[in-house]
Amino acid sequence: MVDTAHEDADLRAHVGVHARTVYVFPPEHALRVGKEHGLQLVNAYQTNVEGPTATGFRVPLDLLRPYLWSAFVPDWSGWAGFDRTLPTSEKGRRAQALVVELLCNGRFPMPTKPEIVTDRQRQIAGIDLVVNVSWKIQVKCDYRAGANGCGIYFQLSERNPLRCI
């Protein structure tokens, strides 16, 4: 299995298919919460693959706050036909497509650190805030995330036996 707990992403975006919601959080926060609360490791499996394909822990959404942002997206056209029978790579492509759409439409819940402009000339020119964002985002299809009290599945390691990207 490949270690995914220490990826280079600034944010993770977990697409909860059942909840029709995208959950966004810093991965280092979820990792810290898992350790602090001694969350139990659980395996994940793929259809028609022998043995676990990922190891991680389920993090209750409340434990991720205040570093959890979410967007409820009940009307996204990509939900049609988005079910467990899809190949893993197709689920990943759809999850990524939703996040890209939210980013393009200004609906992605992205934390920012705006600079408050105090320079009088810039304020007169109409600039009150400056926001520079260069986030690296890892997108996960987390099928049950947020449904029926189910938290996010924070993956620590994975293997790709079907060699899908």
Backbone hydrogen bonds, N-H to C=O, Kabsch-Sander energy under -0.5 kcal/mol:
donor,donor_aa,acceptor,acceptor_aa,energy
2,V,158,E,-3.9
4,T,156,L,-3.1
5,A,156,L,-1.5
7,E,4,T,-0.9
10,D,136,K,-2.4
11,L,136,K,-2.1
12,R,25,F,-2.9
13,A,138,Q,-2.9
14,H,12,R,-0.6
14,H,23,Y,-3.2
15,V,13,A,-0.6
15,V,140,K,-3.2
16,G,14,H,-0.9
16,G,21,T,-3.2
17,V,15,V,-1.0
18,H,143,Y,-2.2
19,A,145,A,-0.6
20,R,16,G,-1.1
20,R,17,V,-0.7
21,T,16,G,-1.6
22,V,71,A,-2.4
23,Y,14,H,-2.9
23,Y,21,T,-0.5
24,V,69,W,-3.5
25,F,12,R,-1.9
29,H,26,P,-1.0
30,A,26,P,-1.4
31,L,27,P,-2.3
32,R,28,E,-2.1
33,V,29,H,-2.6
34,G,30,A,-2.5
35,K,31,L,-1.9
36,E,32,R,-2.9
37,H,33,V,-2.3
38,G,35,K,-0.9
39,L,34,G,-2.2
42,V,56,G,-3.5
44,A,54,A,-2.6
49,V,46,Q,-1.5
53,T,44,A,-2.9
54,A,44,A,-1.3
55,T,157,S,-2.2
56,G,42,V,-2.3
57,F,154,F,-1.8
58,R,40,Q,-0.5
59,V,57,F,-0.5
59,V,152,I,-3.1
63,L,60,P,-1.2
64,L,60,P,-0.7
64,L,61,L,-1.2
65,R,61,L,-0.7
65,R,62,D,-0.6
67,Y,64,L,-1.6
69,W,24,V,-2.8
71,A,22,V,-2.1
73,V,20,R,-3.5
73,V,71,A,-0.5
76,W,73,V,-0.9
79,W,76,W,-1.5
80,A,77,S,-1.3
82,F,79,W,-2.4
83,D,81,G,-1.3
86,L,83,D,-1.7
90,E,87,P,-0.5
91,K,87,P,-2.3
92,G,88,T,-2.3
93,R,89,S,-2.2
94,R,90,E,-2.5
95,A,91,K,-2.4
96,Q,92,G,-2.5
97,A,93,R,-2.5
98,L,94,R,-2.2
99,V,95,A,-2.0
100,V,96,Q,-2.7
101,E,97,A,-2.4
102,L,98,L,-2.6
103,L,99,V,-2.5
104,C,100,V,-2.7
105,N,101,E,-1.9
106,G,103,L,-1.1
107,R,102,L,-2.7
108,F,102,L,-1.2
110,M,108,F,-1.8
115,E,130,V,-3.2
116,I,114,P,-0.6
117,V,115,E,-0.6
117,V,128,D,-2.7
123,Q,119,D,-2.2
124,I,120,R,-2.6
125,A,121,Q,-1.7
126,G,123,Q,-1.6
127,I,122,R,-2.6
128,D,126,G,-0.7
130,V,115,E,-2.1
132,N,130,V,-0.5
133,V,131,V,-0.6
137,I,135,W,-0.6
138,Q,11,L,-2.6
139,V,137,I,-0.5
140,K,13,A,-2.7
142,D,15,V,-1.7
142,D,140,K,-0.9
143,Y,141,C,-0.7
145,A,142,D,-2.1
146,G,150,C,-2.5
147,A,144,R,-2.3
149,G,146,G,-0.6
150,C,147,A,-2.0
152,I,59,V,-2.0
154,F,57,F,-3.1
154,F,152,I,-0.8
155,Q,153,Y,-0.9
156,L,55,T,-3.4
157,S,55,T,-1.9
158,E,2,V,-2.0
159,R,53,T,-2.6
163,R,160,N,-1.6
